[in-house]
Amino acid sequence: MKTSEILIALSLSAGTFFPQLSHAAGDVVEGQKKTSMCAGCHGIEGMRTAYPEVFTVPKLGGQNAAYIVNALSAYRSGARKFATMRAIASSLSDQDIADLAAYYSTVQVAK
């Protein structure tokens, strides 16, 4: 295989693993308006779930925007499993996801 063929193959396969990266740019202001569904769990210091297993809910502020886009898209598609997140993510459009990712990536986290 030639180098150019390898690069094309890698580019095409990257779309399989990271198809969300081609989303429209998110709007920070619009993203902030859409956080009410997130704050109920992700905005509570020390929040833990009790079902299906106990774990600490991760903070969203300061996360990389691409990570948030990928995570929400995976919950929405069912590739990532957690019933509550699947239900919430399935109600989000691509633009909603991009906006939320843009907003949370700008939030400063206290150290």
Summary of the structure (lengths in Angstrom):
residues: 111
radius of gyration: 16.0
end to end distance: 48.9
largest distance: 52.5
contacts: 283
relative contact order: 0.20
helix: 59%
strand: 4%
